[in-house]
């Protein structure tokens, strides 16, 4: 079991991911460390999984909650973990004797945070509360009136409180109401069923795309028709097919050619990436992450086991969260998509548990939940080693992280403070050239929001652009555009938005570049000639009139 490491998200009060608990056990089926053989197994997990795999691949920049028993705590195994984003989670079996308390104080002095797992108030526990930063409470096992008292008294001590095993949205709302700070469980994947609601047009378009995934023979003509009617999908297709992931010669700007270039498997993958975030608007971002990881993990397991139907495994993983995405019961949600009967039976639990697809789905779910005995048995039935399963999971999380980095807001390098080392001049990264043209831009104030507005392009540089439009786009919003004629496009962050006469002017920074090069762009020569002519005219005007107090140029 050395390499088995799964993760479960921990959310804050705004349903943003705060961290992940890394789910591993000393031996299959044992939920505590015994300090001897179990401790040895824990050391192997830390060394082989966390350090070899890389903690950043499992949690990114979020907090890592790592279970520690008495043995690992006293032997100082935390030293291999980064203090800035590690929370040492003491198991409930750890007794607060003098050695344990001294080790905890040392942890805190070194900058680590300490959480108490499955906390229940009992005589002698006050000493642990004095060295802890956070306590975790199983909301299913403690009556609600007692929880209220426990949360209130813990917060009075300055402790943060995490609700464990939050399984429904109602439980999340109740726990948030009484003062819990963090939440862990599967509540984000449980739908809030709203009867009689009409499916939004954008969701209907996504469902059309997902239905096409079910066809044994892909209908490229139908797909082209759907994509062509949606500017956002068109943009995403071109950005995807023209990215560095594909070695093309030239810039593909034909929808049909882009789809053919990707091929059936590539199109299925792109449809997932394009549709999921739009379905998940106003949902926790972790929901999309979980769906992508589960889909890719299922496909990896199918390939490893020699199952030729790996595309069905991918869809099974992805559609297993469709009820949460659509806020509909799973059976109804699957009907909306017109899902393949085999996949549908697996997801609804009516398929034979011995079918390859059902076994893969069972293994994927068990791994996510850290049910290692079930993982071992399921892996055996598929002829897979536990090490291979672990590698498949890690590869899936890495793949999902790469995809999500492309979907979310680019990190802006707009740093103006001396400490940041960047100036406004560095941020612009080159002169801007005037360019005109009316284009559609897609933008949002949050990763889940998506709006389309018509804008006029004012100027452009290698890493920036200025637009004018009637919509007000707040600073910090993401924005993407694609100017076919000029051969430029990008996804960036809005630096400013100001009113100019009757419209808004926005400046956008594109950390990944716009693709603009005035020297080689066919528009470049015309722009330089025009710019030179304007400069000469201005010089003539200036010499022909009295000097005036110069205006302060607006920062671009």
C-alpha positions in Angstrom: 0.0 0.0 0.0 3.1 2.3 -0.1 2.0 4.5 -2.9 -1.7 4.9 -2.1 -2.5 8.6 -1.6 -5.9 10.1 -2.4 -7.3 13.5 -1.4 -10.5 15.1 -0.3 -11.2 18.8 -0.6 -11.7 21.1 2.4 -13.8 24.2 1.7 -14.1 27.6 3.3 -17.4 29.4 4.1 -17.6 30.7 0.5 -17.2 27.1 -1.0 -13.7 27.8 -2.1 -11.1 25.1 -1.7 -9.0 25.8 1.4 -7.0 22.6 1.3 -7.0 18.8 0.9 -6.8 16.0 3.4 -4.4 13.4 2.0 -6.1 10.1 2.6 -3.7 7.3 3.5 -3.7 4.6 6.1 -0.9 2.5 7.7 -2.5 -0.7 6.4 -5.7 -1.4 4.5 -8.8 -1.0 6.7 -6.9 0.5 9.6 -7.7 4.1 10.4 -5.0 4.8 13.0 -1.3 4.5 13.3 0.1 2.1 15.9 3.6 3.6 16.0 5.4 0.4 15.1 4.5 -1.5 11.9 1.8 1.1 11.0 4.3 3.9 11.6 6.8 2.3 9.3 4.1 2.1 6.6 3.3 5.8 7.1 7.0 6.7 6.7 7.0 4.8 3.3 3.9 6.7 2.2 5.4 10.0 3.1 8.7 9.2 1.4 7.5 7.3 -1.7 4.3 9.2 -2.4 4.5 12.8 -1.0 8.1 13.3 -1.9 8.3 11.3 -5.1 5.0 12.3 -6.5 5.4 15.9 -5.3 3.1 17.5 -2.8 2.4 20.3 -5.3 0.8 17.8 -7.7 -1.7 16.7 -5.1 -2.6 20.0 -3.4 -1.1 22.8 -5.5 -0.8 25.9 -3.4 -3.6 24.8 -1.0 -3.1 23.4 2.5 -2.2 19.8 2.9 -3.8 18.1 5.9 -1.6 15.1 6.8 -2.7 12.5 9.4 -0.1 11.8 12.2 -0.2 9.3 15.0 2.0 9.3 18.1 4.9 7.5 16.4 5.3 9.8 13.4 4.7 12.9 15.7 7.4 12.0 18.2 9.9 10.9 15.5 9.7 14.2 13.7 8.5 13.0 10.3 6.9 16.3 9.6 10.4 17.7 8.7 9.9 16.5 5.1 6.8 18.6 4.6 6.7 22.3 3.9 5.6 24.3 7.0 3.9 27.1 5.1 1.1 24.9 3.7 1.1 21.7 5.9 -1.5 21.1 8.7 -0.5 18.2 11.0 -3.7 16.4 11.8 -3.4 14.5 15.1 -5.6 11.3 15.1 -8.1 10.9 17.9 -6.1 8.0 19.3 -3.2 10.3 20.3 -3.2 10.8 24.1 -2.0 14.3 25.4 0.9 13.1 27.5 4.0 15.3 28.2 5.9 14.0 25.2 3.1 14.6 22.8 2.4 18.1 24.1 6.1 19.0 23.9 6.2 17.8 20.3 3.2 19.8 19.4 4.7 23.0 20.9 7.8 22.4 18.9 5.7 22.0 15.7 4.0 25.3 16.3 7.3 27.1 17.0 8.5 25.8 13.6 5.5 27.3 11.8 3.3 24.2 11.3 -0.4 24.2 12.1 -2.1 21.5 14.2 -5.6 20.1 13.7 -7.3 17.7 16.1 -9.1 15.0 14.1 -12.6 13.7 15.1 -12.6 15.9 18.2 -14.9 15.0 21.1 -14.6 16.9 24.4 -13.3 14.6 27.1 -11.5 15.0 30.4 -7.8 15.8 29.9 -8.3 17.2 26.3 -7.8 20.9 27.4 -4.0 20.5 27.1 -4.4 19.5 23.4 -6.7 22.4 22.7 -4.0 24.8 24.0 -1.6 23.7 21.3 -4.1 23.3 18.4 -5.0 25.7 15.7 -8.1 23.9 14.4 -10.5 21.1 15.5 -12.4 18.8 13.3 -15.9 17.7 14.3 -17.9 14.8 12.7 -21.3 16.4 12.4 -23.0 13.0 11.9 -21.9 11.7 15.2 -22.6 14.6 17.6 -26.1 16.0 18.2 -26.7 19.4 16.8 -27.3 21.2 20.2 -24.0 19.8 21.5 -22.2 20.9 18.3 -23.4 24.5 18.8 -21.9 24.6 22.3 -18.7 23.0 21.1 -18.3 25.4 18.2 -19.0 28.4 20.3 -16.6 27.4 23.1 -13.8 26.5 20.6 -14.1 29.8 18.8 -13.9 31.6 22.2 -10.5 29.9 22.6 -9.4 31.3 19.3 -9.7 28.0 17.5 -11.0 27.5 14.0 -13.6 24.7 13.5 -14.0 22.3 10.6 -17.1 20.3 10.0 -16.4 16.7 8.8 -18.7 14.4 6.8 -20.9 17.2 5.5 -22.9 15.1 3.0 -25.7 17.4 1.8 -26.1 21.1 0.9 -28.6 21.5 3.8 -25.9 20.2 6.3 -23.4 22.7 4.8 -25.8 25.6 5.2 -26.6 24.6 8.8 -23.0 24.2 9.7 -22.1 27.5 8.2 -25.0 29.2 10.1 -23.7 28.1 13.5 -20.2 29.2 12.9 -18.1 26.5 11.3 -15.1 27.9 9.4 -14.3 24.9 7.1 -16.2 22.0 5.6 -15.2 18.6 4.4 -17.4 15.9 2.7 -19.3 15.3 -0.4 -21.9 18.1 0.0 -20.5 20.0 -3.1 -21.4 17.0 -5.3 -24.9 16.6 -4.0 -27.4 18.6 -6.0 -29.9 21.1 -4.7 -33.0 19.8 -6.6 -35.2 22.7 -7.9 -38.3 21.3 -9.6 -39.8 22.9 -12.6 -36.8 25.0 -13.6 -36.0 25.7 -17.2 -32.6 24.8 -18.6 -30.7 27.9 -19.5 -29.7 28.3 -23.2 -26.0 28.0 -22.5 -26.7 24.7 -20.6 -28.9 23.5 -23.4 -26.0 24.1 -25.9 -23.6 22.2 -23.6 -26.1 19.3 -23.4 -26.3 19.2 -27.2 -22.5 18.8 -27.2 -22.5 16.1 -24.6 -25.2 14.2 -26.5 -23.0 14.1 -29.5 -20.3 12.4 -27.5 -22.5 9.3 -27.3 -22.6 8.7 -31.0 -20.5 5.7 -32.1 -19.7 7.6 -35.3 -19.0 11.2 -34.7 -21.1 13.7 -36.7 -18.6 16.5 -37.4 -21.2 18.5 -39.4 -23.6 18.7 -36.5 -20.8 19.6 -34.1 -19.6 22.3 -36.4 -23.1 23.8 -36.5 -23.4 24.0 -32.7 -19.9 25.5 -32.3 -20.4 28.0 -35.1 -23.4 29.5 -33.3 -21.6 30.1 -30.0 -18.8 32.6 -30.1 -17.3 31.4 -26.8 -17.1 27.8 -28.0 -15.5 29.0 -31.2 -12.9 30.9 -29.3 -12.2 28.0 -27.0 -11.8 25.6 -29.9 -9.3 27.8 -31.7 -7.3 28.5 -28.6 -7.2 24.8 -27.8 -6.2 23.5 -31.3 -3.7 26.3 -31.8 -2.1 25.9 -28.4 1.4 24.5 -27.8 -0.2 21.1 -27.1 -0.4 20.6 -30.8 2.4 20.8 -33.3 0.7 22.5 -36.2 2.2 24.5 -39.0 0.2 27.7 -39.3 -2.8 29.1 -37.4 -6.0 27.1 -37.8 -9.0 29.4 -38.1 -11.5 27.0 -39.7 -13.9 25.3 -37.3 -14.2 22.2 -39.5 -10.4 21.9 -40.0 -9.9 22.3 -36.2 -12.4 19.5 -35.4 -10.9 17.2 -38.0 -7.4 18.0 -36.8 -8.3 17.0 -33.3 -9.9 13.7 -34.3 -12.7 11.9 -32.5 -10.9 11.3 -29.2 -9.5 14.8 -29.2 -12.9 16.3 -29.9 -14.4 14.3 -27.0 -11.8 15.6 -24.7 -12.2 19.2 -25.9 -16.0 19.1 -25.5 -15.6 18.0 -21.9 -13.2 20.9 -21.2 -15.4 23.5 -23.0 -18.7 22.3 -21.6 -18.0 21.5 -17.9 -17.1 25.0 -16.6 -20.2 26.4 -18.3 -22.4 23.8 -16.7 -20.8 24.5 -13.4 -21.5 28.2 -13.2 -22.3 29.2 -9.6 -20.9 25.9 -8.4 -17.7 25.3 -6.4 -14.7 25.2 -8.8 -13.7 21.9 -7.1 -16.7 20.3 -8.7 -15.2 20.7 -12.2 -11.8 19.6 -10.8 -13.3 16.4 -9.4 -15.2 15.6 -12.6 -12.0 16.0 -14.7 -9.9 14.0 -12.3 -12.5 11.2 -12.1 -13.0 11.1 -15.9 -9.2 10.9 -16.7 -8.6 8.5 -13.8 -11.3 6.1 -15.1 -9.8 6.3 -18.6 -6.3 5.6 -17.3 -7.5 2.6 -15.4 -9.3 1.2 -18.4 -6.2 1.6 -20.6 -4.1 -0.1 -17.9 -6.5 -3.0 -17.6 -6.6 -3.5 -21.4 -10.3 -2.5 -21.7 -10.8 -1.2 -25.3 -13.8 0.8 -24.1 -11.8 3.5 -22.4 -13.8 6.3 -23.9 -16.9 4.9 -22.0 -14.9 4.9 -18.8 -14.0 8.6 -19.4 -17.6 9.5 -19.8 -18.6 7.4 -16.8 -16.3 9.3 -14.6 -17.3 12.7 -15.9 -21.1 12.0 -15.9 -21.0 10.6 -12.4 -21.3 14.2 -11.2 -23.9 15.4 -13.7 -26.7 15.6 -11.1 -24.6 18.1 -9.2 -23.8 20.1 -12.3 -27.5 20.3 -13.4 -29.2 20.3 -10.0 -31.4 17.4 -11.1 -31.7 13.8 -9.9 -29.0 11.7 -11.6 -31.5 9.6 -13.6 -33.2 12.7 -14.9 -29.8 14.4 -15.7 -28.6 11.3 -17.6 -31.8 11.4 -19.6 -31.2 15.0 -20.5 -27.8 14.0 -22.1 -29.2 10.9 -23.7 -26.5 8.8 -22.2 -25.3 5.4 -23.6 -27.3 2.6 -21.8 -24.2 0.8 -20.6 -22.7 3.9 -18.9 -26.2 4.8 -17.6 -26.7 1.4 -16.0 -23.3 1.7 -14.2 -24.0 5.1 -12.8 -27.5 4.2 -11.6 -26.2 1.0 -10.0 -28.2 -1.4 -12.2 -25.3 -2.9 -14.2 -23.6 -6.1 -13.3 -20.9 -5.4 -10.7 -18.6 -7.8 -12.7 -18.6 -5.8 -15.9 -15.3 -4.1 -16.7 -16.9 -0.7 -16.7 -18.6 -1.2 -13.3 -15.3 -2.5 -11.8 -13.4 0.5 -13.0 -16.0 2.9 -11.6 -16.0 1.1 -8.3 -12.2 1.3 -8.1 -12.2 5.0 -9.0 -14.8 5.8 -6.3 -13.0 3.7 -3.7 -9.7 5.4 -4.3 -11.1 8.9 -4.0 -12.6 7.9 -0.6 -9.5 6.3 0.6 -11.2 2.9 1.0 -7.9 0.9 0.6 -9.2 -2.6 1.2 -11.8 -2.0 -1.6 -9.1 -0.5 -3.8 -6.9 -3.6 -3.3 -9.7 -6.0 -4.2 -10.9 -4.0 -7.2 -7.4 -3.7 -8.5 -6.9 -7.4 -8.2 -10.0 -8.1 -10.3 -8.7 -5.8 -13.0 -5.2 -7.3 -12.9 -3.7 -4.0 -11.7 -1.0 -3.4 -9.1 -1.7 -0.8 -6.4 1.4 1.1 -7.5 0.0 1.4 -11.1 -3.4 2.6 -9.7 -1.6 5.2 -7.6 0.4 6.4 -10.6 -2.8 6.6 -12.7 -4.5 8.8 -10.1 -1.5 11.2 -9.8 -1.3 11.5 -13.6 -5.0 12.4 -13.6 -4.6 15.1 -11.0 -1.7 16.6 -12.9 -3.7 16.6 -16.1 -6.7 18.2 -14.5 -4.5 20.9 -12.9 -3.0 21.8 -16.3 -6.5 22.0 -17.9 -7.9 24.2 -15.0 -4.9 26.5 -15.3 -6.0 27.2 -18.8 -9.6 27.7 -17.8 -9.1 30.1 -14.9 -7.9 33.6 -14.6 -4.3 34.1 -15.6 -2.0 35.4 -12.9 -1.5 39.0 -13.6 2.0 40.5 -13.2 0.6 43.9 -12.5 2.8 44.7 -9.5 3.5 48.3 -8.9 5.2 48.2 -5.5 9.0 48.4 -5.2 9.0 45.1 -3.4 7.5 43.4 -6.3 10.3 44.5 -8.6 8.0 45.3 -11.5 7.2 48.7 -12.9 4.5 49.9 -15.2 7.0 50.1 -18.0 7.9 46.4 -17.5 4.3 45.4 -17.2 3.5 46.8 -20.7 6.4 44.8 -22.2 6.8 46.9 -25.4 5.1 49.6 -27.3 1.5 49.5 -28.3 0.3 49.9 -31.9 -3.0 51.5 -32.8 -5.3 49.0 -34.5 -9.1 49.2 -35.1 -11.7 46.6 -35.4 -15.0 45.5 -33.8 -14.7 42.1 -32.1 -16.6 40.1 -29.5 -14.9 39.5 -26.2 -15.7 37.0 -23.5 -15.2 38.0 -19.9 -16.2 37.3 -16.3 -15.7 38.8 -12.9 -15.2 35.2 -11.5 -13.9 31.9 -13.1 -17.5 30.6 -13.3 -19.0 33.8 -14.8 -19.1 34.1 -18.6 -20.4 37.2 -20.5 -20.1 38.2 -24.2 -19.8 41.8 -25.2 -19.0 43.7 -28.5 -15.9 45.8 -28.2 -13.7 48.1 -30.3 -10.0 47.3 -30.2 -8.0 50.5 -29.7 -4.4 49.3 -29.6 -2.4 46.2 -29.0 1.1 45.1 -27.9 2.8 41.7 -27.4 1.3 41.5 -23.9 -1.4 44.0 -23.7 -4.4 45.6 -25.4 -6.9 48.4 -24.9 -10.6 48.0 -25.7 -13.7 50.3 -25.7 -17.2 49.0 -25.1 -20.5 49.8 -23.5 -20.3 47.2 -20.7 -18.5 48.0 -17.5 -15.9 45.3 -16.8 -14.4 45.5 -13.3 -10.7 45.5 -12.8 -9.4 42.0 -12.0 -11.9 40.3 -14.3 -10.7 37.8 -16.9 -11.1 38.5 -20.6 -10.4 36.6 -23.8 -10.6 37.7 -27.4 -9.7 36.4 -30.9 -9.0 38.8 -33.8 -8.8 36.5 -36.9 -7.6 39.2 -39.4 -4.8 40.4 -37.3 -3.9 36.9 -36.1 -4.0 37.8 -32.4 -5.8 36.4 -29.4 -5.3 35.9 -25.7 -6.8 35.4 -22.3 -5.8 38.0 -19.7 -6.7 40.2 -16.7 -8.4 43.6 -16.8 -6.0 46.1 -15.2 -8.4 49.1 -15.2 -11.8 50.2 -16.4 -12.6 53.9 -16.8 -15.4 55.9 -18.4 -14.4 57.8 -21.6 -17.2 59.9 -23.0 -20.1 57.5 -23.4 -18.2 54.2 -23.2 -15.8 52.3 -21.0 -12.2 52.0 -21.8 -10.3 48.9 -20.4 -6.7 47.9 -20.4 -5.9 44.2 -20.4 -2.7 42.4 -19.6 -2.1 39.0 -21.2 0.6 37.1 -19.3 0.7 34.5 -22.1 1.0 37.1 -24.8 -1.3 38.2 -27.6 0.7 36.9 -30.5 1.1 40.5 -31.8 4.4 41.3 -33.6 4.1 44.6 -35.5 7.3 43.9 -37.4 6.0 40.7 -39.0 2.3 41.2 -38.9 0.7 42.1 -42.2 -1.0 45.0 -40.5 2.4 46.2 -39.1 3.8 48.1 -42.1 0.5 50.0 -42.6 0.4 50.9 -38.9 4.0 52.1 -38.9 3.4 54.2 -42.0 0.3 55.7 -40.5 2.0 56.3 -37.2 4.9 58.1 -39.0 2.4 60.3 -41.0 0.5 61.2 -37.8 3.8 62.1 -36.0 4.8 64.4 -39.0 1.4 66.1 -39.0 1.5 66.7 -35.2 5.0 68.2 -35.6 3.8 70.6 -38.3 0.8 71.6 -36.1 3.0 72.1 -33.0 5.4 74.4 -34.9 2.5 76.4 -36.3 0.9 77.3 -33.0 1.9 78.7 -29.6 3.2 76.3 -27.1 0.6 75.0 -24.7 0.7 73.4 -21.3 1.0 69.7 -22.1 -1.7 67.3 -21.0 -0.7 64.5 -18.7 -0.9 61.4 -20.9 -3.2 58.7 -19.6 -1.4 55.6 -18.6 -2.0 52.7 -20.9 
